[in-house]
């Protein structure tokens, strides 16, 4: 397992020039740009696992005989704030292998300049990578992991849990099965409070989901290509993040803090020269004892065929932002679904917020 271990340090604390490239409008770090690095690092780790720790260059895919793509990103949870005055260390390794898949765990740590032992865990991210044959594009077997220590066995079990959890979540997807009785009751109660009568008119405390849509269309240039001559997945993550952040900020009417990337699915690659339509939408809002305002945002990426007008979904992104006590907007505006499809999105957002709250609670207990 240690053969695939890789780390990268971004010296924000010691390089003002580097920090300038990553500084956002609030003086913090551009999280979207970090997502590009996380995806690139996960890919590098997966190739290192397949090619061996001594290999430093990938070479041509045709000569290697295989290529690796990101199948999904399970979660990215921000557990501590990013500090621009400290360096940021990104590290990770393959923790589980299947027949043609690899689970990659990546973490971000803040490191005080001159104090390498003083680290703070910033966030954890989990990637699922799959290996494909360079000629047939079919699945390709990956090198199995050799487990040597109890710690590695624990990480392997975590990777197994991640894989099984994805299967369970897929089986319980609202696109396949109806909501539970409790979810149906919650939705009905919410509808009675906000979705009928005088309250059915959007007002100061609620907004219809269809009215929260923010879109962006872009031409995909070759400068953003990956080694497979497609648009780099990390770049798509950054675009989706920034559009989602914009939408969350306009919806909450104030500054928002990024909490988690709740999931990304990669359905198909984005070709160079294609037109990409990004569509963001607020799908759920809530409040908690820790955060007075929580906003869950879905961003869908579609490739548009300009000759026919047809669109194909390439990626589905889910993010959560919040506002903290002392800096939140005066009122939480609830997002109200009007159609059955929107109601299912509302419930999916509710599920994501509940999972995120559970993960943050576990981190606080530690």
N, C-alpha and C positions, 0 to 999 in steps of 0.2 A: 504493500500500500504506500509505503514511504517513497517508492520509486517515482511516483507521479506528483509528489509534493512540489509546489511551485509558489513563489511569493514575489510580489512587486511592491515597491515602496514609492509613494508619491510624496516628495519632500516639500510639502506646503510650508512647513515651519522654517525651512532654510532657503527656499528659493522663491523670492518675490515674483520673479518672472513666470514661474509655473503657476503660482497662486493666482496671478492676474488672469490666466487663461481659464481658470475654473471658478472665479468669483461670480456670484449671482447678484441680482439687483439689491438684495438685502445685506450684502457683505458676507454671506455664507458661501458654501460650496455648491456648485451645480450638480445636483444628484443625478440628473439625466446623463451627464457626461461620465459620471462614475459607473453608470449601468453599462455603458459601452465597454469599459475596462473589465467589468465583471464577466460579461459575456465572452469577451476575447480571452480572458484568463481561463474560464471554464473550458473553452475550446482547446486552448494550449495544453491544459492539464490532460484532457482526453487523448489528444494526439501523443503526448508524452507517455501516457500509459500504454498506447499501442506500439509506439516506435522505440521506446526505451529511454531511460533518463539521460543517456549520453548524446542523443541526437539533438542538434541545435537548429537545424533547418528542415522544413517540411518537404521541399522539392515539389516536383510535378505530381499531381494527383494520379495521372495515368501510370506513372512509374511506381508510385506507392501501392496502387491497386485498390485503395479504398478512400473514402472521405467521411467526415463526421459532421453531423448537423445537430443543432439544438432542437429537441423535440418539445420541451416545455420548461418553464421555470415555475417551480412549486410555490416558493415564497421568497420574499426579501423583507425581513423585519428590521426596522431601525430601532435599536434598543438603547442607544445613547446619542446625544447630539454630536454632529460633526464640529470639530474645533479647527478653524483655519490656521491657528497658530501652531498646530501640531502636525507632524508628518502622519500620513495614512498608509498603513500596511495592508495589502490585499494578499490573501493566501488561501490555498485550498489543495484538495487531492481527490482522486477517485476513491469512494468509500464502498461501492458495491458494483458488481457486474452481473448482467444477465446473459442471455445468448448473444444478443447484438446491441445491448444497451449498457450505459454506464451512468451511475449516480455520482454527481460531483458536488461536494460541499465546499463553499467558499465563505470566508469571513473577512470583515473589515475591522481593523484595530487602529485606534489613535495612539501614536507613540510620541512622547515628549522628546524634544530635541536634546540630545546629549544624555538621555535617560532611557535607554532601550528596554529596560526591565519594567518601566512604568507604562503599562499599556491599559487601554480601556476598550472593551468590546463595543464596537459601534453597531454592527449588524451582521446577520447571517443570511446566506442565500443558497438555494438548492436548485441545481440544474439536472435535467435528464437529457443525456446525449445519446444519439443512436449512430451506429456505424453502417455505411452503405458500400456496396461494391461499385468500384469506379466504372465498370463496363456495363453491368446489368442494372445498376441502381437498386438492386434488391438488398435484402439484409445481409450483413457480413458478421461472422462471429468475432467477438472481441476476446482479448486475452483474459483469462480468469484471474482473480485476485488470490494471492497467497496470504493467509492470515497468520501472523507470527506472535502477536501479543494480545493480552486481554483488552487493552485499549482499542486495538484494531478490530477485535471481535465486536466490541461495543459500537464502533462506527459502522461496521458492516451490518449489524442488526438495525441501526438507524436507517441505513440505506434501504434495507429490506422493508422496513416500516414505511418509508417514503413511497416505495414502489407499490406496496399493497394499498396504502391510503389513496393513491391516485386511482387505483382500480375501484375502490369502494366509492369514492367521490363520483367517478364516471357512472357507476351503476345507479347512484342516487340522484343523478342529474335531473333537473326539472324538465329537460328536453326529452327524457325517457320515461320518467315515472311521475305521478301526481305528488303534490306536496303532502306532508304529514298532516294529521288532524290538528295538531297544535299550530302548525304553520298556517293552515287554512283558517283557524280561529283567529290568529293574530292578524292576518290579512283582512278578514271580515270586520274585526273590531276597528282596524285602521280606516277601512272604507266607510264605516258608519260615522266615524268621527270627522273625516276630511273629504270623503268622496261623494257626498250627496247633499241635497238641500242647498241652503244658502252657502254652506262651506264649499260647495262644488265650484264656486267661482274663485279663481286664484287670487290670493290676497297676501297680506303682510306675513302670514305664518305658514303658507304653503304654496307650492308651485307644481304645475302639472309636468310630468316627466318629459313629455314631448316638447315642452318649452325650454328644456335645459340643454338642447343639442347644440354643440359647437363643432364645426367641420373645418377641414383644411385639406386642400388638394396640392400635390407636389409631383414634379417630374423627377424620376430617379436617375441620378447621374453616375457614371462609372467610377468617380472618385470615392464613392462609398461602397465599393464592391468588396467581397471577401475572397478567399482563396478559391472558391468554387465559381467565381464570376457571377455571383448573385449579390443582391444588396445585403450588407452586413446586418445581422440580427440585432446587434447592440445599437446600431444607428436607429433602427426602427423602435427599439425600446426608448431611446432618448426622445425621438419625435413624439411617441405616444405619451411619455411622461410629461413633457412640456405642454402638450395640448390639454392633458388631464389636469395639470396644475392650473393652467389658465382658466379652465372651466370651473374648477373648485373655488378659485379665488373670486371669480365673478359671482358665483352662486352664494358664497358665504359673505360676500361684500367686505372682505378683509384679508389679512395675512393668514396663510395656512401653513401647517407643519406636516411634512411627509411622514407617515407612519409605516406603511407597508405596500409592497407589491404583492398582491394576493393571488396572482397566477397569470401565466402567459401560455397560450397554446400557439404552436407554429404549424399551421395547416399545410402551407405550401410556400415555396420561395418567391421572392419578389424580383422579377427580371430587371436588368438594367434597361433604361429607356421607357419603362412603364410609367403610367400615371397612378399614383397612390392616393386614395381618398381615406383620410382619417376622420372618424366620426366619434366624438366623445359625448357622454350622456351621464347625468347624475342619476344613479339608480337606487340609492338608499341614503337616508340621513338618520342620525340617532344622537343620543346624548348619554354620557356615563358620569360616574363620580370623578373620574380622572380628567375627562375631556368634555366640556359643555357642548361642543359641536364636533360630530364625526360625519364625514362625507365619503361615500364610496362611489367611485367613478369607473365606468366601463368605456374602453376605447376600442373600436373595431377598425381594422385596417383592411381595405379592399383594393384589389388591382382592377382598374377600369379598362375595358376594351373600347378604344375610341371609335372603332369602325361599327360596332354593334351596340355599344352602350351597356353591355352586360358587365357585371361585377362579380368577382370571386373573392371570398374572404381569405386572407392570408394569415392574419393574426388576430387574436382576441386578448386584450389586456385588461387587468383589473387592478385598481389602485385605491388606497385609503389615505385621506388627509384629515387633519383635525385642527381645531383652534383650542388654545389652552386658557385656563382661568386667568383673568387679568388682561387678556388681549383678544378676547372673543368678541364677535359681533353681538349686538343687543339681543337678537332673537334667532333661534334655530328655525329655519324654514324647512318644513317637511316636503319631500318630493312625493307626488301623488300619481300612481298609475291610472290610466284610463282604460286600457285594453288588457285582455288576458295575457298577451305576450309581455307587456310592461309589468304586469303583476308578478310574473315568474322572474323577471329581472329584479324586481323589488325584493323578492324572497331570496334570490341568490346573493344579493348585496347584504341582506340581513345575516345570512349564513357566514359570509366572509367576515363581517364585523364581529360576529360571535367567536369565530376561530382566532382572529387577531387579538381580541380581549383575553382569551384563554392563554395564548402564547405570552403576552406581556405580563399577565399575572404570574405565570410560572417563572419568568425571568426575575420579577421582583422578589419572589420567595427565595431565590438563590442569593 
